[in-house]
Amino acid sequence: MLPHSEACERNKEPILAVLREAFAGCTQVLEIGSGTGQHAVHFALAMKWLVWLPTETAEAMPGLRKRIFNEGPSNLRAPVLLDVSETPWDVRRVDGVFTANTLHIMYWPQVEAFFAGLPAAMKPETVLAIYGPFRYGGEYTSDSNAEFDAFLRVRDPGSGIRDFEAVDALAKAAGFRLVADHRMPANNQTLIWRHELR
């Protein structure tokens, strides 16, 4: 039995619609936290011009490997073990980075480590796409997100929905400029940054 996420099934098409445009000029995309692998398989199948490079921590790796072995197309590479806090990351340099529903699970020091680790793993003018829920100006975008955040913090006080402004500040410090903020179904966003040459 392969691991399965209903949320991935629901959101993969809306995310793909954004990524097709965002990654149109990219050749290799590094996915941080590939989870069940449903996104990785779907996006690699739909964007044949990309080499998709999935990663995960040790706990989720067995299920991810199984899905990619059984369903992955030729442009979807074998998953790589990656903990964002352990730098430098043992990955090839890429021109696209994607992650979905990870920042609110990571502790804040891990979020900081994620952005700090990016420059050593990417080529100039890399595109960064992040999907998930965010707060803006300290406010939730919906009552359901406020409830979800409370649930996350009760389950694990180190987790929680992140403030867009704090995340954008980390992106800027890593050399990225926000180019798009797409409102998505289920009160999520897909944020797109592009790395600027300095």
N, C-alpha and C positions, 0 to 999 in steps of 0.2 A: 504494500500500500504506500503510495507516494504522499508526502505531506501536502496539505491543501489549506488554502486561505480563501474564504468567501469574499473578503474585502479585496484581495488581489483580482479575483474574477470580475468583480464589479467595477474596479477602477482602471483596469489595464487599457481599455479602449480610450477613455478620456485622456489618460496620461500619454498614450501613444500619439494621439492627435497633436499634442504639444511637442513631444520629442521629435517627431518627424521633421518639424520645422527647425527646432533648436539644434538638432544634431545633423542637419542636412549637409554641412560642410565638414563633418568629422569623419575619422576613419577608425578610431579605436575608443571604446567607451569602457571605463572602469566603473562597475557597480559596487558600491559599498553596502554590505548587509543584504545579500540577495535572498535570504530567508528560504521560502519554499521553492524558489526558482521559477515560479509561474511568470513573473515579470520578465526574467531573463530569457526564457524560452519564447514568450510572445513577442518581445521586442526584437530579438535576434531574427526570428522568422519574418517579421514585418519590415525590418530595415537591413536588407541583405548586404548593403554597401558597408556596414559596420562590422568590425570584430568586437564582440561583446565579452567582457572579462569580468565574471562574477567573483565575489569574495564573501566570506563569512567567518564567524568565530567557530571554535571547535565544536560547540554543542550542536549547532545547526548543520554542520558539514555533511554528515552521513545522508540525510534526506535530500539535501541540495545536490550532492554528487549523483544520487540515484536518479533524480529527475533529469538532470542534464544528460546522463548516460542514456536514458530511455527515450527522451523527447527532443534533445537539443540538436539544432541544425549545425552544419559544419562551421559557421562563423561564430558559434558560441563555444568558448574555450572551457576547459576543465576549471573548476573553481579553485581559488587560492585562499589559503588560510590567512586571515588578516585581522589584527586587533589594532584599531586606530591609535591606541595609546603607545604602541610599540613602533617607534620610528628609527630609521627610515623604513617605509613600507617596502616589502619585497615584491614589487610589481614593476612591469614595464611602463615607460612613459606613454601617456595617452593624451588625446586632445578633447576628450569628453569625460565627464564624471557625473554619475547619477546615484541618488539614494532616495529611498521612499520609506516613510514612517519609521525613521531611525532616531531623529534628533530628540524626540520626546521620550524615547526609551533610554538613550544614553544619559549618563550623568553629565552635568555641565562641563567638568574637566575633560570628559571624552569628546564633547562637542568642540571644545577649544582645540583638542588634539587633532580632531578630524580636519579642521581648517589649517592648522599648523603643518600637518603632514602633506597637504595637497601640493604645494610648490615643487617638492622633490619628485613627485610622481607624474608631473604633467609637462606638456610642451607649451610654448608660448601661445597665447590667445585661446587657451582651453575654455570650453563651455561647461558650466556647472549647473546641473538641474537638481532641485530638491523638492520632493513632494511630501506634504503632510499638513497638519494643522498648525496655525500660528496665532499669536495675539498681536494686536496692533495698538500702540499707545497704551499698553497695559490692559486692553479690553479684548474679550473673546468675540469671535465673529458670530457666535450662536450660543444659545442656552445649552445645546447638546455638547458643544466643545467645553463649556464651563463644567458640565457634569463629568465629562470624560477626563478632564484635568484633575478634578477632585478624586476620581477613581484611581488615576495613575499615582497620585501623591499618597493616597492611603496605602496602596499596594506596595509602593516603593518611593519613599520621600525624595530620593535623588532624581527621580524622573519628573516629567511634566511638560506641558505645552510651552514652547519657547516664544520669547518676544521677538518679533521680526526685527526690530531695531538692533537688538543685541546680536542676532545672527548676522545681520547685514554689516555690522561693525567688524565682526570677525572676518567676513568675506572681504571687506575693503582692506583690512590689515594684510590679507594674503594676496592682494593685488587685483581683486575682482570688482567689477562694476555691474550693478543690477541693470538688466536690460528688459525684463518682463516679469510681471506678477499675474499669473493666471488664476482666476477663481475656478475651483473645481467642484464636482458634486460632493455631497456629504460634508460640506463646510471645510474643505481642504483647499490648499493652494499648491501650485507648481511655480516655484521661483527659479528664474534663469539669470545667471550671472555670466559675464565673459571676462577672462583674464586680460588685463591690459599690459602691454609692454612698457617698461619703465626705463 
